[in-house]
Amino acid sequence: MSDGVLYVIACAAPPVRHVRILIEGAQDRGYDVCLICTPTAAGWLAADVEGLAELTGHPVRSSYKLPTEPDVLPPADAMLVAPLTFNTLNKWGAGISDTLALGLINEAIGKHIPIITMPYINDALAAHPAVAANIETLRTAGVSVLDGDQRYTAGTYPWDLLLDALSRA
């Protein structure tokens, strides 16, 4: 029995190399997981795309399809955006949809699909005023932004916090 379809939107920050942990954790909690990557994250995961597709049972997507092509993923019931990068945070807060990942999470706000995210941004970029402003913009739009003021290393990124928040959503 599934708790629904979960889209994991993966951005290009060091923890993305461990996104399998998040996928397996969500599957253990009963979710049918689909992985969508930003273009750079897709490049970082290129050697494991086939393995990740096998793990999820769905193709790993990173680019828009043609309008005449069928959807290959089931519709999402919830989304986790992790790790959230400076670039994706600021484009998302501004409503820019120049990648499939951004297009999906921008539409999810309008569709009232639960979205949970956790930034992974270095201290220098985190000091930029756009970060706090865009976190507030996303929170006002209903996105659950976890620990926006915390910094993690790739090895300590708390995937379980995301999954626990998903369980409460």
Secondary structure, DSSP 8 states (H G I E B T S, - for coil): --SEEEEEEE-SSGGGGGHHHHHHHHHHTTEEEEEEE-HHHHHHTGGGHHHHHHHHTS--B-S---TTS---S---SEEEEEEE-HHHHHHHHHT---SHHHHHHHHHHHHT--EEEEE---HHHHTSHHHHHHHHHHHHTT-EE--TT----GGG--HHHHHHHHHH-
